[in-house]
Amino acid sequence: MAKRILVVDDEPDILELTRMSLARDGYEVETAATGDEALASLRRGRPDLVVLDLMLPDRPGTDVCRSIRTTPELADVPV
């Protein structure tokens, strides 16, 4: 089973380039363009890694990271 990576970035070109590169290397990649989308994705399933932009349009990436760290089932996910 492929490792699942959540990539969060509001720049479409960066998001797509990162998704393609990771998928080519065999990872299952989910993307999100906002902090809210990222949190919704995290509620649907636990990724093995989160690649997180710090400057998102709706909330800082640090807030998303804080939410990850304070959720017991996600607290140990690498960000």
TITI-289518 format. One record per atom (N, C-alpha, C): residue number from 0; residue in three letters; atom name; x, y, z. Coordinates in pm, 1 decimal, always signed. Layout:
N
n/res/atom/east/north/up
NUM/ala/CA/X/Y/Z
...
This chain:
79
n/res/atom/east/north/up
0/met/N/+83.5/-118.7/+0.0
0/met/CA/+0.0/+0.0/+0.0
0/met/C/+88.1/+125.3/+0.0
1/ala/N/+57.4/+219.0/-87.2
1/ala/CA/+136.8/+341.0/-100.7
1/ala/C/+116.1/+432.5/+19.9
2/lys/N/+221.1/+500.2/+57.8
2/lys/CA/+212.8/+599.8/+164.5
2/lys/C/+130.3/+717.5/+113.9
3/arg/N/+49.0/+774.2/+203.2
3/arg/CA/-39.9/+885.5/+166.4
3/arg/C/+20.8/+1016.5/+215.1
4/ile/N/+29.6/+1113.0/+124.1
4/ile/CA/+83.9/+1245.1/+155.5
4/ile/C/-21.0/+1350.2/+123.4
5/leu/N/-41.9/+1440.7/+217.5
5/leu/CA/-129.9/+1555.6/+196.3
5/leu/C/-42.1/+1676.4/+168.5
6/val/N/-61.5/+1738.6/+53.0
6/val/CA/+13.4/+1857.9/+14.2
6/val/C/-82.4/+1976.4/+18.9
7/val/N/-44.0/+2079.2/+95.0
7/val/CA/-130.2/+2196.5/+113.5
7/val/C/-55.4/+2320.4/+65.1
8/asp/N/-108.3/+2383.3/-39.8
8/asp/CA/-48.0/+2505.0/-94.1
8/asp/C/-152.9/+2576.7/-177.4
9/asp/N/-155.3/+2708.7/-171.2
9/asp/CA/-254.3/+2785.2/-247.3
9/asp/C/-206.7/+2823.6/-386.8
10/glu/N/-84.2/+2792.3/-421.3
10/glu/CA/-31.6/+2819.9/-555.3
10/glu/C/-54.5/+2697.7/-643.5
11/pro/N/-145.1/+2705.8/-740.5
11/pro/CA/-179.2/+2588.7/-822.3
11/pro/C/-59.9/+2522.6/-890.6
12/asp/N/+34.4/+2601.4/-941.5
12/asp/CA/+149.8/+2543.8/-1010.7
12/asp/C/+237.4/+2463.7/-914.8
13/ile/N/+261.8/+2517.1/-796.6
13/ile/CA/+343.0/+2447.0/-696.5
13/ile/C/+271.0/+2320.4/-651.7
14/leu/N/+141.7/+2332.5/-628.8
14/leu/CA/+61.2/+2219.2/-584.4
14/leu/C/+67.1/+2105.6/-686.9
15/glu/N/+48.5/+2137.9/-812.7
15/glu/CA/+47.8/+2036.2/-918.0
15/glu/C/+186.5/+1976.5/-939.8
16/leu/N/+289.7/+2057.3/-940.2
16/leu/CA/+426.1/+2006.7/-958.1
16/leu/C/+463.7/+1912.1/-843.6
17/thr/N/+430.6/+1949.9/-722.5
17/thr/CA/+460.5/+1864.8/-606.5
17/thr/C/+380.6/+1735.5/-613.9
18/arg/N/+251.7/+1745.5/-649.0
18/arg/CA/+167.6/+1626.5/-661.1
18/arg/C/+223.4/+1529.9/-765.7
19/met/N/+257.8/+1583.2/-881.6
19/met/CA/+310.3/+1498.6/-989.6
19/met/C/+442.1/+1431.3/-949.9
20/ser/N/+530.5/+1505.0/-888.1
20/ser/CA/+660.4/+1449.9/-848.0
20/ser/C/+643.7/+1337.4/-746.4
21/leu/N/+558.5/+1359.3/-647.2
21/leu/CA/+537.5/+1256.6/-544.8
21/leu/C/+463.6/+1135.1/-601.2
22/ala/N/+364.6/+1158.6/-685.8
22/ala/CA/+289.5/+1047.9/-746.5
22/ala/C/+381.6/+964.2/-835.5
23/arg/N/+470.0/+1029.7/-907.8
23/arg/CA/+565.4/+958.5/-994.3
23/arg/C/+655.5/+866.8/-911.7
24/asp/N/+682.0/+907.2/-787.1
24/asp/CA/+765.4/+825.8/-697.8
24/asp/C/+684.8/+721.1/-621.8
25/gly/N/+555.6/+708.1/-653.2
25/gly/CA/+476.1/+600.7/-597.2
25/gly/C/+390.7/+635.4/-476.5
26/tyr/N/+384.3/+762.9/-441.1
26/tyr/CA/+302.4/+803.6/-326.4
26/tyr/C/+159.5/+831.1/-369.1
27/glu/N/+66.3/+806.7/-278.5
27/glu/CA/-71.4/+848.4/-297.2
27/glu/C/-78.3/+992.5/-247.8
28/val/N/-118.0/+1084.3/-332.8
28/val/CA/-112.4/+1226.5/-299.0
28/val/C/-252.3/+1286.7/-300.6
29/glu/N/-284.8/+1355.4/-192.6
29/glu/CA/-407.0/+1434.8/-187.1
29/glu/C/-362.3/+1580.0/-173.6
30/thr/N/-437.3/+1670.8/-234.5
30/thr/CA/-400.2/+1811.8/-229.6
30/thr/C/-511.5/+1895.1/-168.0
31/ala/N/-470.1/+2009.0/-113.6
31/ala/CA/-563.4/+2106.4/-57.9
31/ala/C/-504.9/+2245.0/-83.6
32/ala/N/-592.8/+2341.1/-117.2
32/ala/CA/-547.6/+2476.7/-147.6
32/ala/C/-571.5/+2574.0/-33.2
33/thr/N/-641.9/+2529.3/+69.8
33/thr/CA/-669.8/+2616.3/+185.1
33/thr/C/-652.5/+2536.1/+313.8
34/gly/N/-644.3/+2608.5/+423.5
34/gly/CA/-637.5/+2541.8/+552.8
34/gly/C/-763.2/+2463.1/+582.8
35/asp/N/-878.6/+2516.9/+547.8
35/asp/CA/-1004.5/+2446.5/+570.7
35/asp/C/-1011.6/+2316.6/+491.0
36/glu/N/-965.3/+2320.4/+365.0
36/glu/CA/-962.0/+2198.7/+283.5
36/glu/C/-867.7/+2095.9/+345.3
37/ala/N/-754.7/+2142.4/+396.4
37/ala/CA/-658.1/+2051.9/+459.1
37/ala/C/-718.9/+1984.8/+581.7
38/leu/N/-785.9/+2062.6/+665.9
38/leu/CA/-846.7/+2005.9/+786.2
38/leu/C/-957.5/+1907.6/+750.8
39/ala/N/-1033.5/+1936.8/+646.2
39/ala/CA/-1137.1/+1843.4/+600.8
39/ala/C/-1073.8/+1712.9/+552.6
40/ser/N/-964.6/+1722.9/+479.7
40/ser/CA/-894.1/+1604.5/+432.8
40/ser/C/-842.1/+1522.2/+549.8
41/leu/N/-790.6/+1589.5/+649.9
41/leu/CA/-738.7/+1520.2/+767.7
41/leu/C/-850.0/+1448.7/+843.7
42/arg/N/-970.0/+1503.4/+842.8
42/arg/CA/-1083.4/+1436.8/+907.9
42/arg/C/-1124.9/+1310.6/+832.1
43/arg/N/-1103.8/+1310.2/+700.8
43/arg/CA/-1139.9/+1193.5/+618.9
43/arg/C/-1042.3/+1077.8/+636.4
44/gly/N/-918.4/+1108.5/+667.3
44/gly/CA/-819.5/+1002.0/+681.7
44/gly/C/-683.5/+1055.6/+719.6
45/arg/N/-609.9/+975.0/+793.2
45/arg/CA/-479.0/+1013.9/+845.4
45/arg/C/-372.0/+992.4/+738.3
46/pro/N/-300.8/+1099.0/+700.9
46/pro/CA/-191.3/+1081.9/+605.2
46/pro/C/-64.7/+1035.4/+676.7
47/asp/N/+32.5/+992.6/+598.7
47/asp/CA/+162.7/+955.3/+654.0
47/asp/C/+253.7/+1077.0/+666.3
48/leu/N/+221.3/+1183.9/+592.4
48/leu/CA/+301.6/+1306.4/+592.4
48/leu/C/+214.3/+1421.4/+544.2
49/val/N/+236.6/+1540.6/+599.9
49/val/CA/+171.1/+1662.6/+551.5
49/val/C/+280.1/+1759.6/+507.2
50/val/N/+272.3/+1804.0/+383.0
50/val/CA/+360.0/+1909.1/+331.9
50/val/C/+274.8/+2035.0/+332.6
51/leu/N/+310.6/+2130.8/+417.4
51/leu/CA/+221.5/+2241.5/+450.4
51/leu/C/+284.9/+2377.5/+423.6
52/asp/N/+220.1/+2456.2/+339.5
52/asp/CA/+259.2/+2594.8/+314.6
52/asp/C/+221.7/+2677.6/+438.1
53/leu/N/+302.3/+2773.6/+472.9
53/leu/CA/+272.2/+2857.0/+589.7
53/leu/C/+177.8/+2971.9/+558.9
54/met/N/+175.1/+3016.4/+433.6
54/met/CA/+90.6/+3130.4/+397.5
54/met/C/-24.9/+3081.9/+310.7
55/leu/N/-139.4/+3059.8/+373.2
55/leu/CA/-259.5/+3014.3/+303.7
55/leu/C/-362.2/+3126.7/+303.5
56/pro/N/-457.6/+3124.4/+212.3
56/pro/CA/-551.1/+3236.9/+200.2
56/pro/C/-650.6/+3250.1/+316.5
57/asp/N/-683.2/+3141.2/+382.7
57/asp/CA/-787.0/+3148.9/+485.8
57/asp/C/-734.8/+3144.6/+629.0
58/arg/N/-618.1/+3086.8/+650.1
58/arg/CA/-558.9/+3079.7/+783.5
58/arg/C/-411.7/+3044.9/+768.8
59/pro/N/-330.3/+3086.6/+863.2
59/pro/CA/-187.4/+3053.5/+853.1
59/pro/C/-164.5/+2902.8/+865.4
60/gly/N/-63.0/+2855.5/+796.1
60/gly/CA/-26.8/+2714.8/+807.3
60/gly/C/+7.4/+2675.7/+949.6
61/thr/N/+56.8/+2770.5/+1029.3
61/thr/CA/+86.6/+2740.0/+1169.3
61/thr/C/-40.2/+2702.9/+1245.8
62/asp/N/-154.1/+2762.7/+1210.7
62/asp/CA/-281.1/+2725.1/+1273.9
62/asp/C/-322.1/+2583.3/+1234.7
63/val/N/-301.4/+2548.6/+1109.4
63/val/CA/-331.7/+2413.0/+1064.1
63/val/C/-242.0/+2313.5/+1138.1
64/cys/N/-115.1/+2346.0/+1147.9
64/cys/CA/-20.6/+2259.6/+1218.8
64/cys/C/-61.6/+2245.4/+1365.6
65/arg/N/-101.7/+2353.5/+1428.0
65/arg/CA/-146.1/+2349.9/+1567.5
65/arg/C/-267.4/+2257.1/+1582.6
66/ser/N/-359.8/+2263.6/+1487.2
66/ser/CA/-476.7/+2175.0/+1489.7
66/ser/C/-435.0/+2028.6/+1477.4
67/ile/N/-337.0/+2002.4/+1392.3
67/ile/CA/-286.2/+1865.6/+1376.9
67/ile/C/-226.0/+1817.7/+1508.2
68/arg/N/-143.3/+1900.5/+1568.3
68/arg/CA/-72.5/+1862.3/+1691.3
68/arg/C/-165.3/+1844.4/+1811.1
69/thr/N/-278.8/+1912.1/+1811.5
69/thr/CA/-370.5/+1901.5/+1925.0
69/thr/C/-480.6/+1797.4/+1903.6
70/thr/N/-478.1/+1729.0/+1790.7
70/thr/CA/-572.6/+1620.6/+1764.0
70/thr/C/-500.4/+1488.8/+1793.9
71/pro/N/-541.7/+1417.9/+1898.5
71/pro/CA/-465.6/+1299.8/+1941.9
71/pro/C/-432.8/+1199.5/+1831.4
72/glu/N/-527.5/+1169.6/+1742.9
72/glu/CA/-501.2/+1070.0/+1639.5
72/glu/C/-411.2/+1121.1/+1527.1
73/leu/N/-382.4/+1251.4/+1525.2
73/leu/CA/-295.1/+1309.7/+1422.4
73/leu/C/-165.9/+1366.2/+1478.6
74/ala/N/-154.6/+1373.4/+1610.1
74/ala/CA/-44.2/+1445.9/+1674.5
74/ala/C/+94.5/+1401.0/+1631.1
75/asp/N/+108.6/+1275.2/+1591.9
75/asp/CA/+241.6/+1226.0/+1555.6
75/asp/C/+266.6/+1224.0/+1404.1
76/val/N/+174.8/+1280.2/+1325.4
76/val/CA/+194.5/+1286.8/+1180.0
76/val/C/+305.9/+1388.1/+1150.7
77/pro/N/+406.8/+1350.5/+1075.5
77/pro/CA/+511.7/+1446.8/+1039.7
77/pro/C/+455.1/+1559.5/+952.2
78/val/N/+496.3/+1681.7/+984.1
78/val/CA/+454.2/+1798.8/+905.8
78/val/C/+580.1/+1867.5/+857.4
